[in-house]
Amino acid sequence: MKRIGVFALQGAFIEHIAMLERLGVDAVPIRLPRELEGVEGVVIPGGESTTIGKLMAQYELAPALKKRIAEGLPVLGTCAGMILLAKEVTDLNGYSLAVLDIAVRRNAFGRQVDSFETDLPIPVLGDSPFHAVFIRAPWIERVGKGVEILASLPDGRPVAARSGNIVVAAFHPELTTDSRFHRYFLKIVDEQCRKSSPTT
């Protein structure tokens, strides 16, 4: 059984854990560096990016996580999680892991009342559109070399991307009944596990 850690500092971590458990995964909350040991992937959920970033620094989670990501640990960042993984962030008053070569604008669509839902084509998930929930969401303003855009809004603004073992989305896949985005992440976990397994 896969063991996936979900950052449980603040935000929608309970919904991510529930989605992963429905997929047969051992999903465990992460609050301290030692709890990263033994996990095969990590999810950084949506929430308040400034608060999550400050708590990551306070609990000294950031150095341990950055080291694991550099070693190939798969990580999924949704909404605030995307912000915290990005190298460049507009108006961020807190800590960023800065491991993914993208530029992100916080609260890009406006305030809470400007939150919205839309059916979004995401080719890596198949032909059927994904019902995406955007809540005070960011968007991606720039992608660096080696970063693949997974989804864009009709006006062309990117809202999901991948680079190697890092996947991000501006929306909240955990707030739907559609498990395809999480299953896509778990495939990346499988890929990394195969790469790290010794050959005989």
N, CA, C and O of each residue as an XYZ file, in Angstrom:
800
protein
N       0.842     -1.195      0.000
C       0.000      0.000      0.000
C       0.878      1.247      0.000
O       1.818      1.353      0.789
N       0.570      2.181     -0.881
C       1.331      3.427     -0.926
C       1.106      4.226      0.359
O       0.027      4.197      0.952
N       2.148      4.933      0.764
C       2.063      5.801      1.934
C       2.342      7.226      1.475
O       3.461      7.552      1.078
N       1.318      8.070      1.533
C       1.416      9.451      1.062
C       1.202     10.391      2.243
O       0.241     10.245      2.999
N       2.100     11.348      2.393
C       1.957     12.340      3.445
C       1.195     13.555      2.953
O       1.403     14.011      1.829
N       0.318     14.077      3.787
C      -0.447     15.283      3.458
C      -0.137     16.336      4.514
O      -0.378     16.125      5.702
N       0.400     17.472      4.072
C       0.699     18.533      5.025
C      -0.584     18.952      5.735
O      -1.555     19.358      5.098
N      -0.575     18.849      7.064
C      -1.774     19.099      7.865
C      -1.575     20.296      8.781
O      -1.975     20.277      9.945
N      -0.954     21.332      8.244
C      -0.702     22.535      9.024
C      -1.905     23.464      9.012
O      -2.223     24.095     10.021
N      -2.577     23.547      7.860
C      -3.730     24.429      7.687
C      -4.317     24.120      6.316
O      -3.613     23.614      5.442
N      -5.594     24.418      6.120
C      -6.181     24.251      4.787
C      -6.943     22.946      4.630
O      -7.353     22.315      5.605
N      -7.123     22.554      3.345
C      -8.017     21.448      2.988
C      -7.313     20.091      3.028
O      -7.434     19.304      2.089
N      -6.583     19.815      4.105
C      -5.844     18.547      4.163
C      -6.761     17.360      4.419
O      -6.482     16.261      3.940
N      -7.842     17.552      5.156
C      -8.751     16.433      5.450
C      -9.361     15.886      4.162
O      -9.511     14.674      4.005
N      -9.710     16.782      3.246
C     -10.313     16.355      1.977
C      -9.314     15.588      1.117
O      -9.691     14.625      0.450
N      -8.048     16.000      1.122
C      -7.023     15.252      0.385
C      -6.839     13.859      0.981
O      -6.754     12.873      0.250
N      -6.779     13.784      2.296
C      -6.621     12.488      2.957
C      -7.788     11.578      2.608
O      -7.585     10.399      2.319
N      -9.011     12.109      2.629
C     -10.192     11.299      2.307
C     -10.139     10.792      0.867
O     -10.457      9.631      0.608
N      -9.737     11.654     -0.075
C      -9.648     11.250     -1.476
C      -8.608     10.145     -1.654
O      -8.864      9.159     -2.345
N      -7.451     10.304     -1.042
C      -6.391      9.303     -1.161
C      -6.798      7.980     -0.523
O      -6.486      6.911     -1.048
N      -7.485      8.051      0.595
C      -7.938      6.814      1.240
C      -8.953      6.079      0.378
O      -8.971      4.849      0.351
N      -9.802      6.829     -0.329
C     -10.748      6.186     -1.244
C     -10.020      5.460     -2.373
O     -10.557      4.522     -2.961
N      -8.807      5.892     -2.669
C      -8.009      5.263     -3.718
C      -7.118      4.148     -3.164
O      -6.249      3.636     -3.869
N      -7.336      3.778     -1.913
C      -6.597      2.677     -1.320
C      -5.209      3.031     -0.837
O      -4.343      2.163     -0.723
N      -4.996      4.311     -0.552
C      -3.688      4.799     -0.125
C      -3.668      4.992      1.391
O      -4.671      5.385      1.986
N      -2.527      4.714      2.004
C      -2.317      5.045      3.408
C      -1.913      6.518      3.460
O      -0.745      6.853      3.264
N      -2.873      7.387      3.722
C      -2.636      8.827      3.741
C      -2.425      9.292      5.175
O      -3.285      9.086      6.031
N      -1.286      9.918      5.436
C      -0.937     10.279      6.806
C      -0.698     11.785      6.906
O      -0.097     12.370      6.005
N      -1.157     12.421      7.984
C      -0.903     13.857      8.170
C       0.555     14.117      8.494
O       1.189     13.352      9.221
N       1.082     15.210      7.946
C       2.467     15.613      8.182
C       2.473     16.972      8.884
O       1.918     17.948      8.380
N       3.104     17.016     10.045
C       3.258     18.282     10.770
C       4.690     18.514     11.217
O       5.078     19.651     11.484
N       5.484     17.445     11.304
C       6.856     17.531     11.786
C       7.815     16.860     10.798
O       7.407     15.947     10.081
N       9.080     17.292     10.746
C      10.026     16.727      9.784
C      10.150     15.206      9.857
O      10.245     14.546      8.822
N      10.151     14.646     11.059
C      10.324     13.194     11.182
C       9.195     12.411     10.530
O       9.371     11.245     10.178
N       8.016     13.054     10.364
C       6.873     12.367      9.765
C       7.010     12.227      8.252
O       6.204     11.548      7.615
N       8.032     12.871      7.672
C       8.313     12.687      6.245
C       8.988     11.350      5.962
O       9.000     10.878      4.826
N       9.543     10.751      6.998
C      10.242      9.479      6.813
C       9.251      8.382      6.415
O       8.215      8.203      7.056
N       9.581      7.664      5.365
C       8.769      6.535      4.947
C       7.635      6.857      4.001
O       6.965      5.942      3.523
N       7.392      8.139      3.708
C       6.330      8.460      2.750
C       6.891      8.407      1.330
O       8.061      8.711      1.098
N       6.041      8.017      0.392
C       6.456      7.889     -1.011
C       6.030      9.079     -1.861
O       6.360      9.161     -3.044
N       5.298      9.993     -1.249
C       4.867     11.199     -1.927
C       4.275     12.140     -0.895
O       3.933     11.728      0.213
N       4.155     13.422     -1.271
C       3.627     14.434     -0.357
C       2.633     15.316     -1.093
O       2.822     15.638     -2.266
N       1.567     15.704     -0.392
C       0.583     16.656     -0.904
C       0.628     17.916     -0.036
O       0.561     17.837      1.190
N       0.743     19.078     -0.686
C       0.610     20.359      0.016
C      -0.726     20.944     -0.417
O      -0.879     21.309     -1.583
N      -1.690     21.043      0.480
C      -3.060     21.386      0.100
C      -3.278     22.883     -0.079
O      -2.396     23.699      0.187
N      -4.472     23.213     -0.535
C      -4.900     24.595     -0.565
C      -5.176     25.096      0.838
O      -5.351     24.317      1.775
N      -5.210     26.404      0.963
C      -5.418     27.037      2.257
C      -4.893     28.458      2.173
O      -5.056     29.126      1.152
N      -4.269     28.918      3.237
C      -3.672     30.260      3.272
C      -2.157     30.107      3.136
O      -1.483     29.658      4.063
N      -1.636     30.482      1.978
C      -0.228     30.210      1.683
C       0.719     30.872      2.680
O       1.734     30.281      3.049
N       0.406     32.076      3.117
C       1.269     32.754      4.083
C       1.312     31.984      5.399
O       2.382     31.796      5.979
N       0.149     31.540      5.867
C       0.074     30.795      7.127
C       0.813     29.468      7.017
O       1.602     29.124      7.896
N       0.561     28.712      5.929
C       1.224     27.417      5.762
C       2.734     27.601      5.680
O       3.491     26.844      6.287
N       3.168     28.610      4.927
C       4.596     28.862      4.790
C       5.257     29.190      6.115
O       6.342     28.687      6.408
N       4.614     30.033      6.921
C       5.175     30.393      8.226
C       5.230     29.191      9.166
O       6.186     29.036      9.926
N       4.196     28.337      9.112
C       4.189     27.145      9.956
C       5.246     26.136      9.498
O       5.862     25.462     10.323
N       5.454     26.034      8.181
C       6.520     25.171      7.673
C       7.868     25.614      8.214
O       8.688     24.787      8.611
N       8.095     26.924      8.228
C       9.353     27.437      8.754
C       9.439     27.224     10.267
O      10.489     26.847     10.786
N       8.339     27.465     10.967
C       8.331     27.326     12.425
C       8.631     25.898     12.860
O       9.372     25.678     13.819
N       8.051     24.920     12.148
C       8.254     23.517     12.506
C       9.442     22.892     11.794
O       9.660     21.684     11.887
N      10.220     23.716     11.075
C      11.444     23.279     10.386
C      11.170     22.158      9.392
O      11.984     21.254      9.208
N      10.009     22.239      8.761
C       9.648     21.248      7.743
C      10.311     21.529      6.400
O      10.633     20.603      5.656
N      10.513     22.809      6.092
C      10.961     23.191      4.753
C      12.293     22.557      4.344
O      12.364     21.992      3.253
N      13.354     22.619      5.162
C      14.621     22.024      4.728
C      14.517     20.529      4.440
O      15.069     20.036      3.457
N      13.800     19.814      5.312
C      13.650     18.367      5.117
C      12.874     18.066      3.844
O      13.226     17.146      3.106
N      11.819     18.837      3.579
C      11.020     18.596      2.381
C      11.799     18.954      1.123
O      11.760     18.209      0.144
N      12.504     20.078      1.133
C      13.302     20.460     -0.042
C      14.334     19.385     -0.374
O      14.560     19.074     -1.544
N      14.951     18.827      0.649
C      15.941     17.768      0.435
C      15.292     16.548     -0.201
O      15.840     15.973     -1.142
N      14.123     16.147      0.306
C      13.443     14.979     -0.239
C      12.986     15.218     -1.685
O      13.083     14.321     -2.523
N      12.491     16.425     -1.975
C      12.053     16.741     -3.344
C      13.247     16.690     -4.291
O      13.135     16.164     -5.399
N      14.391     17.231     -3.866
C      15.605     17.195     -4.692
C      16.048     15.762     -4.959
O      16.653     15.473     -5.991
N      15.743     14.870     -4.026
C      16.095     13.452     -4.187
C      15.075     12.692     -5.030
O      15.265     11.513     -5.330
N      13.978     13.381     -5.417
C      12.995     12.756     -6.298
C      11.645     12.465     -5.689
O      10.799     11.857     -6.343
N      11.413     12.884     -4.442
C      10.108     12.629     -3.820
C       9.009     13.344     -4.596
O       9.094     14.558     -4.780
N       7.980     12.635     -5.060
C       6.870     13.290     -5.757
C       6.077     14.192     -4.819
O       5.830     13.839     -3.666
N       5.683     15.354     -5.319
C       4.902     16.296     -4.512
C       3.801     16.891     -5.368
O       4.024     17.272     -6.517
N       2.613     16.966     -4.795
C       1.456     17.585     -5.427
C       1.093     18.823     -4.626
O       0.850     18.736     -3.422
N       1.055     19.977     -5.285
C       0.656     21.211     -4.632
C      -0.596     21.773     -5.272
O      -0.622     22.021     -6.477
N      -1.641     21.976     -4.472
C      -2.895     22.520     -5.004
C      -3.161     23.890     -4.390
O      -3.068     24.064     -3.175
N      -3.493     24.858     -5.236
C      -3.801     26.233     -4.827
C      -2.661     26.804     -3.991
O      -1.624     27.151     -4.557
N      -2.803     26.919     -2.682
C      -1.714     27.429     -1.856
C      -0.462     26.574     -1.993
O       0.655     27.089     -1.932
N      -0.646     25.268     -2.178
C       0.493     24.378     -2.380
C       1.287     24.744     -3.621
O       2.515     24.666     -3.618
N       0.593     25.143     -4.685
C       1.266     25.593     -5.900
C       2.082     26.844     -5.626
O       3.213     26.971     -6.094
N       1.507     27.765     -4.868
C       2.200     29.005     -4.518
C       3.484     28.702     -3.753
O       4.528     29.290     -4.036
N       3.415     27.799     -2.796
C       4.557     27.503     -1.943
C       5.673     26.756     -2.664
O       6.823     26.781     -2.224
N       5.342     26.094     -3.767
C       6.363     25.370     -4.533
C       7.029     26.236     -5.591
O       8.111     25.898     -6.071
N       6.397     27.356     -5.963
C       6.874     28.191     -7.066
C       8.131     28.974     -6.695
O       8.327     29.364     -5.544
N       8.984     29.195     -7.713
C      10.198     29.983     -7.496
C       9.901     31.472     -7.384
O      10.589     32.195     -6.663
N       8.866     31.935     -8.107
C       8.523     33.353     -8.059
C       7.041     33.490     -7.704
O       6.188     32.820     -8.287
N       6.748     34.366     -6.741
C       5.369     34.577     -6.317
C       5.127     36.066     -6.125
O       5.903     36.748     -5.456
N       4.044     36.566     -6.718
C       3.650     37.959     -6.524
C       2.953     38.121     -5.173
O       2.007     37.394     -4.868
N       3.416     39.063     -4.375
C       2.773     39.438     -3.105
C       2.753     38.318     -2.071
O       1.771     38.161     -1.345
N       3.817     37.549     -1.999
C       3.878     36.507     -0.969
C       4.576     37.060      0.264
O       5.731     37.480      0.197
N       3.868     37.058      1.396
C       4.441     37.537      2.655
C       4.785     36.351      3.548
O       4.216     36.192      4.628
N       5.697     35.540      3.101
C       6.037     34.365      3.879
C       7.039     33.504      3.148
O       7.677     33.947      2.192
N       7.176     32.268      3.603
C       8.203     31.377      3.086
C       7.717     30.635      1.852
O       6.557     30.233      1.776
N       8.616     30.456      0.882
C       8.333     29.626     -0.293
C       9.434     28.583     -0.428
O      10.602     28.867     -0.165
N       9.059     27.375     -0.839
C      10.048     26.320     -1.064
C      10.898     26.600     -2.299
O      12.062     26.203     -2.358
N      10.310     27.291     -3.297
C      11.031     27.723     -4.496
C      11.717     26.564     -5.221
O      12.901     26.645     -5.551
N      10.961     25.478     -5.467
C      11.540     24.304     -6.124
C      11.027     24.086     -7.547
O      11.563     23.249     -8.273
N      10.001     24.824     -7.951
C       9.423     24.658     -9.284
C       9.592     25.958    -10.053
O       9.225     27.025     -9.560
N      10.149     25.875    -11.265
C      10.485     27.069    -12.039
C       9.249     27.643    -12.739
O       9.101     27.556    -13.958
N       8.376     28.228    -11.929
C       7.221     28.943    -12.442
C       7.070     30.241    -11.646
O       7.556     30.360    -10.521
N       6.384     31.209    -12.260
C       5.994     32.431    -11.558
C       4.493     32.393    -11.364
O       3.745     32.085    -12.293
N       4.054     32.706    -10.156
C       2.649     32.571     -9.778
C       2.134     33.892     -9.211
O       2.848     34.597     -8.498
N       0.891     34.213     -9.539
C       0.239     35.382     -8.945
C      -0.804     34.909     -7.933
O      -1.725     34.169     -8.281
N      -0.654     35.338     -6.684
C      -1.616     34.979     -5.641
C      -2.941     35.701     -5.852
O      -2.984     36.815     -6.374
N      -4.035     35.037     -5.429
C      -5.381     35.631     -5.495
C      -5.625     36.302     -6.855
O      -6.183     37.396     -6.936
N      -5.193     35.619     -7.910
C      -5.173     36.237     -9.236
C      -6.569     36.570     -9.757
O      -6.736     37.513    -10.530
N      -7.563     35.804     -9.338
C      -8.920     36.002     -9.849
C      -9.751     36.951     -8.989
O     -10.887     37.279     -9.333
N      -9.178     37.387     -7.872
C      -9.919     38.283     -6.997
C     -10.157     37.676     -5.624
O      -9.443     36.769     -5.197
N     -11.160     38.185     -4.948
C     -11.443     37.794     -3.574
C     -12.316     36.534     -3.529
O     -12.634     35.942     -4.560
N     -12.693     36.143     -2.307
C     -13.491     34.921     -2.113
C     -14.766     34.921     -2.965
O     -15.170     33.882     -3.486
N     -15.386     36.076     -3.099
C     -16.642     36.142     -3.865
C     -16.420     35.915     -5.354
O     -17.373     35.682     -6.098
N     -15.158     35.981     -5.793
C     -14.843     35.754     -7.205
C     -14.455     34.307     -7.483
O     -14.029     33.979     -8.590
N     -14.601     33.442     -6.482
C     -14.344     32.019     -6.694
C     -15.341     31.466     -7.697
O     -16.458     31.969     -7.821
N     -14.923     30.411     -8.424
C     -15.776     29.879     -9.486
C     -15.436     28.419     -9.760
O     -14.426     27.903     -9.281
N     -16.292     27.764    -10.537
C     -16.078     26.392    -10.968
C     -16.215     26.341    -12.485
O     -17.003     27.083    -13.072
N     -15.442     25.461    -13.113
C     -15.510     25.338    -14.565
C     -15.064     23.948    -14.990
O     -14.284     23.301    -14.292
N     -15.555     23.490    -16.129
C     -15.107     22.218    -16.695
C     -13.864     22.480    -17.533
O     -13.899     23.235    -18.504
N     -12.766     21.844    -17.140
C     -11.451     22.170    -17.673
C     -10.868     20.983    -18.443
O     -10.746     19.890    -17.889
N     -10.507     21.184    -19.710
C      -9.816     20.105    -20.422
C      -8.412     19.891    -19.834
O      -7.620     20.828    -19.733
N      -8.123     18.652    -19.452
C      -6.787     18.292    -18.958
C      -6.388     17.010    -19.694
O      -6.714     15.917    -19.232
N      -5.694     17.122    -20.821
C      -5.432     15.958    -21.678
C      -4.801     14.770    -20.958
O      -5.107     13.627    -21.297
N      -3.916     15.007    -19.960
C      -3.268     13.871    -19.287
C      -4.255     13.047    -18.465
O      -3.943     11.930    -18.051
N      -5.452     13.600    -18.227
C      -6.468     12.863    -17.463
C      -7.464     12.144    -18.355
O      -8.330     11.426    -17.856
N      -7.357     12.324    -19.676
C      -8.299     11.686    -20.589
C      -9.133     12.714    -21.339
O      -8.900     13.919    -21.239
N     -10.103     12.220    -22.086
C     -10.897     13.090    -22.956
C     -11.952     13.907    -22.204
O     -12.280     15.019    -22.618
N     -12.478     13.374    -21.119
C     -13.540     14.079    -20.398
C     -12.967     15.250    -19.611
O     -11.933     15.097    -18.960
N     -13.612     16.416    -19.651
C     -13.114     17.562    -18.880
C     -13.185     17.293    -17.384
O     -13.963     16.460    -16.919
N     -12.351     18.020    -16.640
C     -12.288     17.904    -15.188
C     -13.016     19.091    -14.579
O     -12.753     20.236    -14.945
N     -13.935     18.825    -13.648
C     -14.674     19.918    -13.015
C     -13.774     20.560    -11.957
O     -13.572     20.001    -10.879
N     -13.242     21.733    -12.276
C     -12.244     22.385    -11.430
C     -12.885     23.450    -10.559
O     -13.682     24.261    -11.030
N     -12.521     23.437     -9.269
C     -13.036     24.392     -8.287
C     -11.920     25.377     -7.952
O     -10.876     24.983     -7.431
N     -12.138     26.660     -8.251
C     -11.153     27.713     -7.996
C     -11.639     28.576     -6.830
O     -12.710     29.178     -6.902
N     -10.847     28.633     -5.757
C     -11.204     29.421     -4.578
C     -10.045     30.358     -4.245
O      -8.983     29.917     -3.805
N     -10.259     31.646     -4.459
C      -9.181     32.636     -4.269
C      -7.893     32.113     -4.907
O      -6.826     32.118     -4.294
N      -8.024     31.675     -6.126
C      -6.974     30.887     -6.758
C      -5.865     31.740     -7.371
O      -6.083     32.895     -7.739
N      -4.675     31.153     -7.473
C      -3.597     31.776     -8.232
C      -3.681     31.364     -9.703
O      -4.504     30.529    -10.080
N      -2.834     31.951    -10.508
C      -2.587     31.398    -11.838
C      -1.096     31.474    -12.117
O      -0.349     32.142    -11.401
N      -0.676     30.785    -13.163
C       0.747     30.732    -13.523
C       1.021     31.808    -14.566
O       0.376     31.842    -15.614
N       1.979     32.685    -14.277
C       2.306     33.773    -15.191
C       3.497     33.456    -16.078
O       3.646     34.047    -17.147
N       4.352     32.524    -15.646
C       5.528     32.147    -16.433
C       5.908     30.723    -16.094
O       5.820     30.312    -14.937
N       6.332     29.962    -17.096
C       6.886     28.632    -16.851
C       8.316     28.593    -17.362
O       8.624     29.157    -18.412
N       9.179     27.932    -16.624
C      10.566     27.808    -17.003
C      10.813     26.603    -17.889
O       9.897     25.854    -18.227
N      12.055     26.440    -18.250
C      12.458     25.323    -19.102
C      12.182     23.999    -18.395
O      12.497     23.824    -17.218
N      11.588     23.078    -19.139
C      11.309     21.759    -18.583
C      10.005     21.649    -17.835
O       9.684     20.580    -17.316
N       9.236     22.734    -17.764
C       7.939     22.700    -17.098
C       6.845     22.515    -18.149
O       6.757     23.280    -19.109
N       6.021     21.497    -17.958
C       4.927     21.179    -18.889
C       3.621     21.756    -18.363
O       3.245     21.503    -17.219
N       2.931     22.526    -19.187
C       1.610     23.032    -18.820
C       0.589     21.911    -19.030
O       0.478     21.369    -20.130
N      -0.141     21.572    -17.995
C      -1.125     20.491    -18.058
C      -2.522     20.995    -18.391
O      -3.314     20.274    -18.998
N      -2.831     22.230    -17.998
C      -4.179     22.755    -18.223
C      -4.135     24.278    -18.253
O      -3.357     24.911    -17.539
N      -4.992     24.851    -19.100
C      -5.135     26.304    -19.187
C      -6.606     26.645    -19.277
O      -7.415     25.844    -19.745
N      -6.946     27.836    -18.826
C      -8.302     28.356    -18.999
C      -8.524     28.746    -20.456
O      -7.555     28.860    -21.207
N      -9.768     28.953    -20.875
C     -10.027     29.316    -22.272
C      -9.267     30.553    -22.756
O      -8.982     30.684    -23.946
N      -8.939     31.462    -21.826
C      -8.197     32.662    -22.231
C      -6.686     32.418    -22.307
O      -5.920     33.342    -22.577
N      -6.259     31.174    -22.069
C      -4.853     30.819    -22.207
C      -4.040     30.858    -20.933
O      -2.866     30.487    -20.956
N      -4.607     31.288    -19.827
C      -3.844     31.352    -18.587
C      -3.626     29.948    -18.013
O      -4.599     29.237    -17.763
N      -2.368     29.533    -17.800
C      -2.088     28.196    -17.274
C      -2.531     28.061    -15.819
O      -2.352     28.979    -15.018
N      -3.108     26.912    -15.489
C      -3.576     26.673    -14.117
C      -3.143     25.316    -13.569
O      -3.531     24.952    -12.459
N      -2.351     24.567    -14.324
C      -1.782     23.310    -13.823
C      -0.511     23.026    -14.598
O      -0.417     23.331    -15.787
N       0.475     22.436    -13.915
C       1.760     22.195    -14.564
C       2.490     21.045    -13.878
O       2.166     20.643    -12.760
N       3.493     20.532    -14.598
C       4.336     19.466    -14.040
C       5.773     19.664    -14.483
O       6.045     20.060    -15.617
N       6.676     19.383    -13.576
C       8.096     19.291    -13.907
C       8.667     18.114    -13.135
O       8.875     18.203    -11.925
N       8.923     17.012    -13.830
C       9.477     15.824    -13.184
C       8.579     15.290    -12.093
O       7.462     14.848    -12.363
N       9.061     15.326    -10.856
C       8.327     14.767     -9.718
C       7.408     15.778     -9.042
O       6.817     15.474     -8.006
N       7.277     16.994     -9.620
C       6.454     18.044     -9.015
C       5.242     18.328     -9.887
O       5.386     18.584    -11.083
N       4.048     18.286     -9.301
C       2.794     18.583    -10.011
C       2.044     19.649     -9.226
O       1.961     19.581     -7.999
N       1.496     20.638     -9.935
C       0.752     21.696     -9.249
C      -0.540     22.005     -9.989
O      -0.653     21.815    -11.200
N      -1.505     22.485     -9.224
C      -2.791     22.912     -9.781
C      -3.284     24.118     -9.008
O      -3.153     24.180     -7.786
N      -3.856     25.084     -9.729
C      -4.410     26.278     -9.087
C      -5.766     25.992     -8.450
O      -6.247     26.774     -7.630
N      -6.377     24.880     -8.826
C      -7.713     24.537     -8.349
C      -7.642     23.470     -7.259
O      -6.557     23.072     -6.835
N      -8.818     23.011     -6.811
C      -8.929     22.084     -5.673
C      -9.511     20.743     -6.136
O     -10.725     20.560     -6.054
N      -8.700     19.809     -6.615
C      -9.243     18.519     -7.051
C      -9.832     17.700     -5.910
O     -10.639     16.800     -6.140
N      -9.431     18.009     -4.686
C      -9.931     17.263     -3.521
C     -11.363     17.633     -3.168
O     -12.004     16.945     -2.373
N     -11.877     18.732     -3.760
C     -13.242     19.166     -3.449
C     -14.258     18.668     -4.461
O     -15.386     19.160     -4.501
N     -13.874     17.703     -5.275
C     -14.785     17.077     -6.233
C     -14.841     15.578     -5.946
O     -14.112     15.067     -5.096
N     -15.713     14.890     -6.664
C     -15.764     13.426     -6.555
C     -14.894     12.763     -7.621
O     -14.784     11.538     -7.659
N     -14.278     13.564     -8.480
C     -13.437     13.061     -9.570
C     -12.026     12.821     -9.026
O     -11.342     13.754     -8.607
N     -11.609     11.566     -9.041
C     -10.313     11.209     -8.449
C      -9.180     11.192     -9.468
O      -8.067     10.790     -9.128
N      -9.428     11.613    -10.704
C      -8.412     11.447    -11.752
C      -7.125     12.223    -11.492
O      -6.040     11.734    -11.808
N      -7.226     13.420    -10.923
C      -6.000     14.186    -10.695
C      -5.131     13.501     -9.637
O      -3.909     13.443     -9.779
N      -5.751     12.989     -8.593
C      -4.994     12.262     -7.577
C      -4.431     10.962     -8.140
O      -3.315     10.574     -7.794
N      -5.182     10.289     -8.998
C      -4.665      9.063     -9.612
C      -3.476      9.375    -10.514
O      -2.525      8.597    -10.583
N      -3.528     10.509    -11.202
C      -2.394     10.941    -12.024
C      -1.160     11.143    -11.142
O      -0.061     10.722    -11.503
N      -1.343     11.779    -10.003
C      -0.228     11.964     -9.078
C       0.312     10.621     -8.587
O       1.526     10.441     -8.491
N      -0.567      9.692     -8.279
C      -0.123      8.385     -7.793
C       0.645      7.611     -8.860
O       1.513      6.804     -8.527
N       0.343      7.842    -10.133
C       1.143      7.237    -11.209
C       2.571      7.769    -11.189
O       3.523      7.028    -11.432
N       2.712      9.062    -10.896
C       4.052      9.652    -10.782
C       4.791      9.037     -9.599
O       5.991      8.776     -9.682
N       4.081      8.805     -8.506
C       4.675      8.130     -7.354
C       5.181      6.750     -7.764
O       6.291      6.362     -7.400
N       4.371      6.007     -8.521
C       4.791      4.687     -9.004
C       6.045      4.790     -9.865
O       6.966      3.985     -9.728
N       6.078      5.780    -10.752
C       7.236      5.976    -11.624
C       8.500      6.208    -10.805
O       9.542      5.613    -11.079
N       8.405      7.076     -9.797
C       9.575      7.379     -8.979
C      10.001      6.172     -8.148
O      11.193      5.957     -7.934
N       9.037      5.387     -7.682
C       9.378      4.187     -6.911
C      10.132      3.188     -7.781
O      11.080      2.552     -7.322
N       9.712      3.051     -9.037
C      10.409      2.135     -9.953
C      11.830      2.617    -10.226
O      12.756      1.812    -10.322
N      12.001      3.939    -10.351
C      13.339      4.489    -10.610
C      14.280      4.254     -9.438
O      15.470      3.998     -9.623
N      13.735      4.344     -8.230
C      14.577      4.238     -7.039
C      14.779      2.800     -6.569
O      15.632      2.538     -5.722
N      13.986      1.853     -7.125
C      14.131      0.459     -6.714
C      15.376     -0.138     -7.329
O      15.635      0.071     -8.514
N      16.160     -0.881     -6.551
C      17.373     -1.498     -7.092
C      17.029     -2.575     -8.108
O      16.085     -3.341     -7.912
N      17.784     -2.633     -9.179
C      17.561     -3.666    -10.204
C      18.361     -4.900     -9.858
O      19.423     -4.827     -9.241
N      17.828     -6.038    -10.272
C      18.526     -7.286     -9.971
C      19.067     -7.898    -11.233
O      19.690     -8.959    -11.187
